[in-house]
Amino acid sequence: MTKVYEKSPAFFDTFERKPSMKKTTHYCPGCGHGTLNKIIADQIAELGLQDQAIFVGPVGCGVFIYYYFESACVSAAHGRASAVATAVSRANPDGVTISYQGDGDLAAIGTSNAIHAANRGENMIVFFVNNNIYGMTGGQLAPTTLIDQTSVTSPTGRSVLNDGYPLKMAEMMAGLEAPTLVARVGVNNPRNIRQAVKVIRKGLEIQRDKKGYAFIEVLSQCPTNWKKDPKDACDWIDDVVCKEYPIGVLKDMADERDAQERECKRVEFDAIAEQLGLTGTEEDSSQQIEMIHDELRFKFAGFGGQGILSLGLMMAQMSMERNMEVTWLPSYGPEMRGGVANCSVVVSKEPVGSPAVDIPNVLVALNRPSLDKFGPLVDEGGVVIYNSSLIDQVPEGLKAKVYALPASELASETGNVKAANVVVLGFVARKTGLFELSELEAFLAETFKKPALLDINLKAVMAGWDKAE
Ligand code: SF4
């Protein structure tokens, strides 16, 4: 048994999110998430479920669970963890599916996903972290916020007439026929933690035994957004929160339920193709592209608005038409507002293992922050192409072969500086051996229907092509 002060063997040894955070978590001091993570990890380890466990992570303060648990992990879009967990559970009947969700994620945007997964009695355990507030986004009112509790969006306190009553998810789930276990626990004091350990263990045993759906609501302190010190936050759960959300087991059918197995139908690709009338479209590998590497792992990066994502998409689409295996992964985020925007594109002769490109072998950098950030990642044998119209300084010590391409300048000469991405397309296509000029022209003719626009883009692609000679 792992001692309370020891790191659980079900955790990674170090948390690699940031070099400065290797030993700690991203949770705020005194946050209940850390305690809950530790209980889950200990019980997974003790039950020997680490190799079977598949976590589905939420959007919210629990978003980084994949940095902590040394098990399989999938991230879901906001509120969709229970839906994703349904797919994970059905596709991996031998796995132990664990959905980890907060109150904004599960009880607001994801309510319907959560309730229907429960109502189907899916083989999964759902941890519902109820801290009465939206934590990660800064303390907005959540469905679980208490009456009169203040938040940044209810500065005078929650009002029933305005916001309705606090949503009691555990009671709702317990009212359904299908769930096997429904309970509410707390992680705010030793007594509650001891009880939580027992309930969580039972929920995991139910998963091990394939006995259906378990829902565990966890009352968890959020000192940061409650504006309390950690001790006061823990006390507040006992003194106030538990009055609205009583701790206890609301439903336990574990002894009455049998193991349940859903048939996982694996449909063969040929059968799907036949249903869609796509037979006779066998891949002609002779149509595949000859490339400088068997797998090109592109990173396209620049400012938002420079057509970075479209450039990656064009490259991916053209490659796909040549029977290559392709992925395109855009990076949306705060970077889009004036910083570095990027997308990852993988073009390969074999099925692509991961669409994420951490170490590109071709970097296209259209602004200096992109070159500074990604240039050093490209290894010897790789290629770095940068927009020399906007970048006047190249970082020292780049290992890859570096090409300066005055993309913006060349695009201006064709009549529109916005066509810089198409200049790059022509240059990259020739340098990597991806496409012939005639193929680029045919693709642009398909893409740009207005003659004036097509004309500019044809000139732009030609400018890039010529420069790559
Ligand atoms: S904001 Fe609240 S819930 Fe989120 S990590 Fe900090 S204390 Fe925990």
Boltz pocket constraint, residues with backbone or C-beta under 6 A from the ligand:
constraints:
  - pocket:
      binder: B
      contacts: [[A, 26], [A, 27], [A, 28], [A, 29], [A, 30], [A, 31], [A, 32], [A, 33], [A, 61], [A, 131], [A, 135], [A, 136], [A, 221], [A, 222], [A, 223], [A, 224], [A, 225]]
      max_distance: 6.0
